[in-house]
Amino acid sequence: MKIMLLDTPPVVLWFLAGLYLILIAASIAIRIIRPKMDEPEYRELYLRVRSWWIMITIFSLALVLSRRASLVFFALVSFLALKEYFSIIPTRRADRRVLFWAYLCIPIQYLFAAQGRYGMFLIFIPVYAFLLIPLRMITIGETKDYLRAISTIHWGLMTTVFSISHVAFLLVLSEHNTEIVGAGLVLYLAFLTQFNDVAQFIWGKTLGKRKIIPKVSPNKTWEGFLGGVATTTLLGGLLGPFLTPMSWPMALAAGAIIGVGGFIGDVTISALKRDLEIKDTGNMLPGHGGILDRIDSLTYTAPLFFHFIFFFYCR
């Protein structure tokens, strides 16, 4: 694999370095406050920060080594998320022979992304997979709970593969507009999406009183939602001109889209977990839960941000 580290834009490398400075500060902070915390509380915080070290390191390596490494990384994220999704939803015994075709959609979808084939990228899962996977289920001959089975499989594909693959396509948008730096767009999206989750949590804990959707996510409040969106919008406006081709007014709009979209993605997966009566979707990421717990917001922000950029900068 050809190493492309030296071709990585300096702004991307400086931004990644800033993320590591934040991690170092967080690691030092939890050691300082450890005497004031209960052991279970400290353990959870320690595991959370350690998982962030691992995730950011893998993400950074994938981003700076080569475009191919980045595409493989996001395809792997989709695979793990889809696998985790299938592990928590109720499936029929007959569906096991259909899941292979769902997993096969991942390399095909990411191949279209790698080749920059915008048309096929957009319609492969929503159209072709939507039509062909039910056909495979029909040939098996099991009709009991057919509607529930096909709807849950397709929703999982749309959420974990189609939505997340938009992050990968950001990497090849430079072929549509030479002013675009794909790694910068990915960093902008990923950082603001995760920052928005943290900002909404902090605002909610600090000022939150009025619950927004108590039956789905009791801890979500209007104060947390509005404060988080406002903070994410402002930060998006500041970072946009450095990491993306956007001017600050357009970057403010992108930040607002990510803030609102991130909230919807978060509560959508929360509704899924509440329906399944589970706390986390998995335990792959200690302190965070599963892959779906970590990318829930991204399932909405990725396609929304991608099409915002494509519409205004790639037409």
C-alpha positions as CSV (number, residue, x, y, z in Angstrom):
1,M,0.0,0.0,0.0
2,K,1.4,3.3,-1.0
3,I,2.0,5.7,1.9
4,M,0.5,9.1,1.3
5,L,1.4,10.7,4.6
6,L,3.5,13.4,3.1
7,D,0.7,14.5,0.8
8,T,-1.7,15.0,3.7
9,P,-2.6,18.7,3.9
10,P,-0.9,20.4,6.9
11,V,-4.2,21.7,8.3
12,V,-5.4,18.1,8.6
13,L,-2.2,17.1,10.5
14,W,-2.4,20.1,12.8
15,F,-6.1,19.3,13.5
16,L,-5.3,15.7,14.3
17,A,-2.4,16.9,16.6
18,G,-5.0,19.1,18.4
19,L,-7.2,16.1,19.0
20,Y,-4.3,14.3,20.6
21,L,-3.6,17.3,22.8
22,I,-7.2,17.1,24.0
23,L,-6.8,13.4,24.8
24,I,-3.7,14.1,26.7
25,A,-5.4,16.8,28.7
26,A,-8.4,14.5,29.4
27,S,-6.1,11.7,30.5
28,I,-4.3,14.0,32.9
29,A,-7.5,15.4,34.2
30,I,-9.1,12.1,35.2
31,R,-5.9,11.1,37.1
32,I,-6.1,14.4,39.0
33,I,-9.8,14.0,39.9
34,R,-9.5,10.3,40.7
35,P,-9.3,10.7,44.5
36,K,-12.7,12.5,44.4
37,M,-14.5,9.8,42.4
38,D,-16.0,6.5,43.3
39,E,-14.1,3.5,41.8
40,P,-17.0,2.4,39.4
41,E,-17.4,6.0,38.2
42,Y,-13.6,6.4,37.7
43,R,-13.4,3.1,35.9
44,E,-16.1,4.0,33.4
45,L,-14.5,7.4,32.7
46,Y,-11.1,5.7,32.3
47,L,-12.4,3.2,29.9
48,R,-14.2,5.9,27.9
49,V,-11.0,7.9,27.5
50,R,-9.0,4.8,26.7
51,S,-11.5,3.9,23.9
52,W,-11.2,7.4,22.5
53,W,-7.4,6.9,22.3
54,I,-7.9,3.8,20.3
55,M,-10.6,5.1,18.1
56,I,-8.8,8.4,17.2
57,T,-5.5,6.6,16.6
58,I,-7.1,4.1,14.2
59,F,-9.1,6.9,12.5
60,S,-6.0,9.1,12.2
61,L,-3.9,6.3,10.6
62,A,-6.7,5.5,8.2
63,L,-7.0,9.1,7.2
64,V,-3.3,10.0,6.6
65,L,-2.0,6.7,5.2
66,S,-4.0,6.6,1.9
67,R,-7.4,7.0,0.4
68,R,-7.6,3.3,0.1
69,A,-6.9,2.8,3.8
70,S,-9.6,5.3,4.6
71,L,-12.2,3.6,2.4
72,V,-11.4,0.2,3.9
73,F,-11.6,1.6,7.4
74,F,-15.1,3.0,6.8
75,A,-16.2,-0.2,5.1
76,L,-15.1,-2.1,8.1
77,V,-17.1,0.3,10.4
78,S,-20.2,-0.4,8.3
79,F,-19.5,-4.2,8.5
80,L,-19.1,-4.1,12.3
81,A,-22.2,-1.9,12.7
82,L,-24.3,-4.1,10.5
83,K,-23.1,-7.2,12.2
84,E,-23.9,-5.7,15.6
85,Y,-27.3,-4.6,14.3
86,F,-28.1,-8.2,13.2
87,S,-27.0,-9.5,16.6
88,I,-29.6,-7.4,18.5
89,I,-32.7,-7.5,16.2
90,P,-35.0,-10.6,16.2
91,T,-34.3,-12.6,13.1
92,R,-35.9,-15.8,11.7
93,R,-33.8,-19.0,11.2
94,A,-34.5,-18.7,7.4
95,D,-33.0,-15.2,7.4
96,R,-29.5,-16.5,8.0
97,R,-29.2,-17.4,4.3
98,V,-30.3,-13.9,3.3
99,L,-27.8,-12.0,5.6
100,F,-25.0,-13.0,3.3
101,W,-26.5,-10.9,0.5
102,A,-26.9,-8.0,2.9
103,Y,-23.2,-8.2,3.9
104,L,-22.3,-8.5,0.1
105,C,-23.8,-5.0,-0.3
106,I,-20.9,-3.5,1.7
107,P,-18.0,-4.0,-0.7
108,I,-20.2,-3.1,-3.7
109,Q,-21.4,0.1,-2.1
110,Y,-17.9,1.1,-1.1
111,L,-16.6,0.2,-4.5
112,F,-19.0,2.7,-6.1
113,A,-17.8,5.3,-3.5
114,A,-14.2,4.6,-4.3
115,Q,-14.8,5.0,-8.0
116,G,-16.8,8.2,-7.5
117,R,-19.8,6.7,-9.3
118,Y,-22.4,9.1,-7.8
119,G,-25.4,7.6,-9.6
120,M,-24.8,4.0,-8.7
121,F,-23.7,5.0,-5.2
122,L,-27.1,6.7,-4.6
123,I,-29.4,3.9,-6.0
124,F,-27.6,0.6,-5.3
125,I,-29.0,0.0,-1.8
126,P,-32.2,2.0,-1.9
127,V,-33.2,0.5,-5.3
128,Y,-31.3,-2.7,-6.2
129,A,-30.8,-4.1,-2.8
130,F,-34.3,-3.1,-1.9
131,L,-35.6,-5.2,-4.9
132,L,-33.2,-8.1,-4.9
133,I,-33.0,-9.1,-1.2
134,P,-36.7,-9.7,-0.9
135,L,-36.5,-11.9,-4.0
136,R,-33.9,-14.0,-2.3
137,M,-36.2,-14.3,0.8
138,I,-39.1,-15.4,-1.5
139,T,-37.0,-18.2,-3.0
140,I,-36.5,-19.6,0.5
141,G,-40.2,-20.0,0.8
142,E,-40.7,-18.7,4.4
143,T,-43.6,-16.3,4.6
144,K,-44.2,-16.0,8.3
145,D,-43.1,-12.6,9.6
146,Y,-41.9,-11.8,6.1
147,L,-42.7,-8.1,6.3
148,R,-41.0,-7.6,9.6
149,A,-37.9,-9.5,8.4
150,I,-37.4,-7.6,5.2
151,S,-38.1,-4.2,6.7
152,T,-35.6,-4.7,9.5
153,I,-32.9,-6.0,7.1
154,H,-33.4,-3.1,4.7
155,W,-33.5,-0.5,7.5
156,G,-30.2,-1.9,8.9
157,L,-28.6,-1.7,5.4
158,M,-29.7,1.9,5.0
159,T,-28.5,3.0,8.4
160,T,-25.2,1.2,8.8
161,V,-24.1,0.9,5.2
162,F,-25.8,3.4,2.9
163,S,-25.6,6.3,5.5
164,I,-22.1,5.7,6.7
165,S,-20.7,5.2,3.1
166,H,-21.4,8.9,2.5
167,V,-18.3,9.6,4.8
168,A,-16.2,7.5,2.4
169,F,-17.5,9.3,-0.7
170,L,-16.4,12.6,0.9
171,L,-12.9,11.4,0.3
172,V,-13.3,11.3,-3.5
173,L,-15.2,14.6,-3.9
174,S,-11.9,16.3,-5.0
175,E,-12.5,14.6,-8.3
176,H,-15.6,16.7,-8.7
177,N,-14.1,19.9,-7.3
178,T,-10.3,20.3,-7.0
179,E,-10.7,22.9,-4.2
180,I,-12.0,20.1,-2.0
181,V,-9.7,18.2,0.4
182,G,-11.5,15.0,1.2
183,A,-9.7,14.4,4.5
184,G,-10.7,17.9,5.6
185,L,-14.3,17.3,5.0
186,V,-14.2,13.9,6.9
187,L,-12.5,15.6,9.8
188,Y,-15.0,18.4,9.8
189,L,-18.0,16.0,9.8
190,A,-16.6,13.5,12.3
191,F,-15.4,16.1,14.8
192,L,-18.5,18.2,14.8
193,T,-20.7,15.2,15.0
194,Q,-19.0,13.9,18.1
195,F,-18.6,17.4,19.5
196,N,-22.3,18.0,19.1
197,D,-23.1,14.9,21.2
198,V,-20.8,16.2,24.0
199,A,-22.1,19.7,23.8
200,Q,-25.8,18.6,24.0
201,F,-24.9,16.4,27.0
202,I,-23.1,19.3,28.8
203,W,-25.8,21.8,28.1
204,G,-28.5,19.4,29.1
205,K,-26.7,18.5,32.4
206,T,-26.0,22.2,33.2
207,L,-29.3,23.9,32.2
208,G,-31.7,21.1,31.1
209,K,-35.1,21.2,32.6
210,R,-37.7,20.7,29.9
211,K,-37.7,17.2,28.5
212,I,-38.0,17.1,24.7
213,I,-38.9,13.4,24.1
214,P,-39.2,11.7,27.5
215,K,-40.6,8.4,26.2
216,V,-37.6,7.9,23.9
217,S,-34.7,9.5,25.7
218,P,-35.6,10.9,29.1
219,N,-32.3,12.7,29.5
220,K,-32.7,14.8,26.4
221,T,-33.9,18.4,27.0
222,W,-34.7,21.4,25.0
223,E,-31.9,23.3,26.7
224,G,-29.4,20.6,25.8
225,F,-30.7,20.4,22.2
226,L,-30.7,24.1,21.5
227,G,-27.4,24.8,23.4
228,G,-25.7,22.0,21.6
229,V,-26.9,23.0,18.1
230,A,-25.9,26.6,18.8
231,T,-22.4,25.6,20.0
232,T,-21.9,23.2,17.1
233,T,-23.1,25.8,14.6
234,L,-20.6,28.4,15.9
235,L,-17.7,25.9,15.9
236,G,-18.7,24.8,12.4
237,G,-18.5,28.4,11.2
238,L,-15.0,28.8,12.7
239,L,-13.6,25.5,11.4
240,G,-15.2,25.5,8.0
241,P,-12.9,27.9,6.2
242,F,-9.8,26.0,7.4
243,L,-10.9,22.4,6.7
244,T,-13.4,22.8,3.8
245,P,-14.0,25.0,0.8
246,M,-16.9,26.7,2.6
247,S,-17.0,30.3,3.6
248,W,-18.0,31.0,7.2
249,P,-21.7,31.6,6.4
250,M,-22.0,28.3,4.5
251,A,-20.0,26.6,7.3
252,L,-22.5,28.0,9.9
253,A,-25.3,26.4,7.9
254,A,-23.4,23.1,7.7
255,G,-22.8,23.2,11.5
256,A,-26.5,23.7,12.1
257,I,-27.3,20.8,9.8
258,I,-24.8,18.6,11.7
259,G,-26.2,19.7,15.1
260,V,-29.8,19.0,14.3
261,G,-29.1,15.8,12.3
262,G,-26.8,14.5,15.1
263,F,-29.7,14.8,17.6
264,I,-32.1,13.0,15.3
265,G,-29.6,10.2,14.7
266,D,-29.0,9.8,18.4
267,V,-32.6,9.6,19.4
268,T,-33.4,7.2,16.5
269,I,-31.0,4.6,17.8
270,S,-32.2,5.4,21.3
271,A,-35.8,4.5,20.1
272,L,-34.4,1.2,18.6
273,K,-32.7,0.3,21.9
274,R,-35.8,1.1,23.9
275,D,-37.9,-1.0,21.6
276,L,-35.5,-3.9,22.0
277,E,-35.2,-3.2,25.8
278,I,-31.4,-3.0,25.8
279,K,-29.1,-0.3,27.3
280,D,-26.3,-0.6,24.7
281,T,-26.1,-2.1,21.2
282,G,-22.9,-4.0,22.2
283,N,-19.7,-3.9,24.3
284,M,-17.0,-3.5,21.6
285,L,-16.0,-0.1,22.9
286,P,-15.6,-0.1,26.7
287,G,-17.2,2.9,28.2
288,H,-19.2,3.7,25.1
289,G,-21.1,0.5,24.4
290,G,-21.2,-0.8,20.8
291,I,-20.4,0.5,17.4
292,L,-24.0,1.7,16.8
293,D,-23.8,3.6,20.1
294,R,-20.9,5.6,18.8
295,I,-22.0,6.2,15.2
296,D,-25.7,6.8,15.9
297,S,-25.5,10.5,15.2
298,L,-23.3,9.9,12.1
299,T,-26.0,7.9,10.5
300,Y,-27.9,11.1,10.0
301,T,-25.1,13.7,9.7
302,A,-23.1,11.9,7.1
303,P,-25.7,11.9,4.3
304,L,-27.1,15.3,5.2
305,F,-23.6,16.9,5.2
306,F,-22.5,15.1,2.1
307,H,-25.4,16.2,0.0
308,F,-25.1,19.7,1.3
309,I,-21.5,19.8,0.1
310,F,-22.3,18.0,-3.2
311,F,-25.2,20.4,-4.1
312,F,-23.3,23.6,-3.5
313,Y,-19.7,22.7,-4.4
314,C,-19.8,19.8,-6.9
315,R,-22.5,20.7,-9.4
